């Protein structure tokens, strides 16, 4: 039997590629996006769910939907995130003077707070006595130890906050959900709308397709053991310093 997965950001590049790979493998996927999905909407194992993950009531309703369907989750994979948003005038900051309170709040709401609200309300669906994974896409630029260039204040800080949240969640999960594996994952630089304005200086061979990233991420998610819970891993399985 296939796995039961919940994937956020399912209309995006990486989330969409993960959704397709999981469906092709025979999994059932709750595909969560802010707007209703198009494409394989008639796939019987695809369950599209529209939700704004910056609204806690939407996350509560999402998890109630999963609970009402009666099944546990084998994995919850948070792929939604924001780096820039032209509609909001939001762009990565190059200097202090570029900081904007609304942009900071938006970055933290989706990149840091949303995964933890998913953890809060999704724990009951992941704590079922069998192996389960809570994985959230982070970014190497969220590493404090690896920050040598500066800039990108909102994105860096919100991802660093997410990392601390996930590490803390992993510690608690060892007591409350011993078979739950909590992972922070860096997918590399992937050819998506999020990275599109910043691809000029990406080294040759280091700009990945969404499908390649999805393959590597699923390998980490499905291959992780309980001892891996609380790790911050790159797409190639190497640890990233906090």
Secondary structure, 3 states (H helix, E strand, C coil): CCCEEEEECCCCHHHHHHHHHHHHCCCEEEEEECCCCCCCCCCCCEEEEECCCCCHHHHHHHHHHHHHHCCCCCEEEECCCCCCEHHHCECCCCCHHHCCHHHHHHHHHHHHHHHHHHHHHHHHHHCCCCCEEEEEECCHHHCCCCCCCCCCHHHHHHHHHHHHHHHHHHHHHHHHCCCEEEEEEECCEECCCCCHHHCCCCCCCCEECHHHHHHHHHHHHHHCCHHHCCEEEECCCCECCC
